[in-house]
């Protein structure tokens, strides 16, 4: 698992996207709303000029109240759970709006301030006040609902972006675990050969050089060619075969169309390493390791097994597999959809076997 410092460093280098709503979308929203409202009230009053004038007065008030609510009142009071103060302030804002709108309409448009009512309203009445405040409250609620929806979508996008970046970082971290672990085991092999003054040491070093070239320069991409990955595995197994001589029997069977298939780099190598680490290295006598890789349609069926010393407990064996199997499980969880892989680990009858079905 990556640490908070590693994640923060990654986010500092690769800051999340900015999901703020640009000003033009605010302008577009209010223009559409203004046109719709003007046409709506002009058809009701049968007077386009009156509707246009009242909306030119009303919309700045709508906008002032809406933005006052979503950018000041809600963050300061609602989000801080100061509901009583919020209620008093929003009611006060509505009263101020009522006085402003009434006077502007009365003196600039018409003394009949609300012709849609059944009776003529030529002064500030209770009915006018209620109708106007309810209308403004509707606008506030409508804009606030949009703001909350946009904020929720923005937060979800930010969270998704952060999770994606954390996933990328953790996958990189898990992949970097494999290379040192792999080289450590291979260097141990060379060390054993040099102690024995074996003539095979130069050949092992040469093969290790080829593997290092592959691991250093060909595994930086999110996905690697399956053929290259299998070639790397076979080279590694050849290194082990040289070290163990006749005490190690390796059977490799690769079939199907492995060309133009992709796989997460170094995903399979820990499974192979595990066979040698807990099979060949812990055994006395002959060891058999079998690898079967078959591509059918869009899936790789990868099976690898090794003999287990009979005196080793199955539960103990599975727990002692170090970073290898746990690394593979974590990378599968992070890098693939659940329906794209199936990993099974079985230990019985002195055989430890891993079956992996993976979409490639």
Secondary structure in CASP SS format (residue, H / E / C, confidence):
PFRMAT SS
TARGET T0000
AUTHOR 0000-0000-0000
METHOD secondary structure of the structure
MODEL  1
X C 1.00
X C 1.00
X C 1.00
X H 1.00
X H 1.00
X H 1.00
X H 1.00
X H 1.00
X H 1.00
X H 1.00
X H 1.00
X H 1.00
X H 1.00
X C 1.00
X C 1.00
X C 1.00
X C 1.00
X C 1.00
X C 1.00
X C 1.00
X C 1.00
X C 1.00
X H 1.00
X H 1.00
X H 1.00
X H 1.00
X H 1.00
X H 1.00
X H 1.00
X H 1.00
X H 1.00
X H 1.00
X H 1.00
X H 1.00
X H 1.00
X H 1.00
X H 1.00
X H 1.00
X H 1.00
X H 1.00
X H 1.00
X H 1.00
X H 1.00
X H 1.00
X H 1.00
X C 1.00
X C 1.00
X H 1.00
X H 1.00
X H 1.00
X H 1.00
X H 1.00
X H 1.00
X H 1.00
X H 1.00
X H 1.00
X H 1.00
X H 1.00
X H 1.00
X H 1.00
X H 1.00
X H 1.00
X H 1.00
X H 1.00
X H 1.00
X H 1.00
X H 1.00
X H 1.00
X H 1.00
X H 1.00
X H 1.00
X H 1.00
X H 1.00
X H 1.00
X H 1.00
X H 1.00
X H 1.00
X H 1.00
X C 1.00
X C 1.00
X C 1.00
X C 1.00
X H 1.00
X H 1.00
X H 1.00
X H 1.00
X H 1.00
X H 1.00
X H 1.00
X H 1.00
X H 1.00
X H 1.00
X H 1.00
X H 1.00
X H 1.00
X H 1.00
X H 1.00
X H 1.00
X H 1.00
X H 1.00
X H 1.00
X H 1.00
X H 1.00
X H 1.00
X H 1.00
X H 1.00
X H 1.00
X H 1.00
X C 1.00
X C 1.00
X C 1.00
X C 1.00
X C 1.00
X C 1.00
X C 1.00
X C 1.00
X C 1.00
X C 1.00
X C 1.00
X C 1.00
X C 1.00
X C 1.00
X C 1.00
X C 1.00
X C 1.00
X H 1.00
X H 1.00
X H 1.00
X H 1.00
X H 1.00
X H 1.00
X H 1.00
X H 1.00
X H 1.00
X H 1.00
X H 1.00
X H 1.00
X H 1.00
X H 1.00
X H 1.00
X H 1.00
X H 1.00
X H 1.00
X H 1.00
X H 1.00
X H 1.00
X H 1.00
X H 1.00
X H 1.00
X H 1.00
X H 1.00
X H 1.00
X H 1.00
X H 1.00
X H 1.00
X H 1.00
X H 1.00
X H 1.00
X H 1.00
X H 1.00
X H 1.00
X H 1.00
X H 1.00
X H 1.00
X H 1.00
X H 1.00
X H 1.00
X H 1.00
X H 1.00
X H 1.00
X H 1.00
X H 1.00
X H 1.00
X H 1.00
X H 1.00
X H 1.00
X H 1.00
X H 1.00
X H 1.00
X H 1.00
X H 1.00
X H 1.00
X H 1.00
X H 1.00
X H 1.00
X H 1.00
X H 1.00
X H 1.00
X H 1.00
X H 1.00
X H 1.00
X H 1.00
X H 1.00
X H 1.00
X H 1.00
X C 1.00
X C 1.00
X C 1.00
X C 1.00
X C 1.00
X H 1.00
X H 1.00
X H 1.00
X H 1.00
X H 1.00
X H 1.00
X H 1.00
X H 1.00
X H 1.00
X H 1.00
X H 1.00
X H 1.00
X H 1.00
X H 1.00
X H 1.00
X H 1.00
X H 1.00
X C 1.00
X C 1.00
X C 1.00
X C 1.00
X C 1.00
X C 1.00
X E 1.00
X E 1.00
X H 1.00
X H 1.00
X H 1.00
X H 1.00
X H 1.00
X H 1.00
X H 1.00
X H 1.00
X H 1.00
X H 1.00
X H 1.00
X H 1.00
X H 1.00
X H 1.00
X H 1.00
X H 1.00
X H 1.00
X H 1.00
X H 1.00
X H 1.00
X H 1.00
X H 1.00
X E 1.00
X E 1.00
X E 1.00
X E 1.00
X E 1.00
X E 1.00
X E 1.00
X E 1.00
X E 1.00
X C 1.00
X C 1.00
X C 1.00
X C 1.00
X C 1.00
X E 1.00
X E 1.00
X C 1.00
X C 1.00
X C 1.00
X C 1.00
X C 1.00
X H 1.00
X H 1.00
X H 1.00
X H 1.00
X H 1.00
X H 1.00
X H 1.00
X H 1.00
X H 1.00
X H 1.00
X H 1.00
X H 1.00
X C 1.00
X C 1.00
X C 1.00
X C 1.00
X C 1.00
X C 1.00
X E 1.00
X E 1.00
X E 1.00
X E 1.00
X E 1.00
X E 1.00
X E 1.00
X E 1.00
X E 1.00
X E 1.00
X C 1.00
X C 1.00
X E 1.00
X E 1.00
X E 1.00
X E 1.00
X E 1.00
X E 1.00
X E 1.00
X E 1.00
X E 1.00
X C 1.00
X C 1.00
X C 1.00
X C 1.00
X C 1.00
X C 1.00
X H 1.00
X H 1.00
X H 1.00
X H 1.00
X H 1.00
X H 1.00
X C 1.00
X C 1.00
X H 1.00
X H 1.00
X H 1.00
X H 1.00
X H 1.00
X H 1.00
X H 1.00
X H 1.00
X H 1.00
X H 1.00
X H 1.00
X H 1.00
X H 1.00
X H 1.00
X C 1.00
X C 1.00
X H 1.00
X H 1.00
X H 1.00
X E 1.00
X E 1.00
X E 1.00
X E 1.00
X E 1.00
X E 1.00
X E 1.00
X E 1.00
X C 1.00
X C 1.00
X E 1.00
X E 1.00
X E 1.00
X E 1.00
X E 1.00
X E 1.00
X E 1.00
X E 1.00
X E 1.00
X C 1.00
END
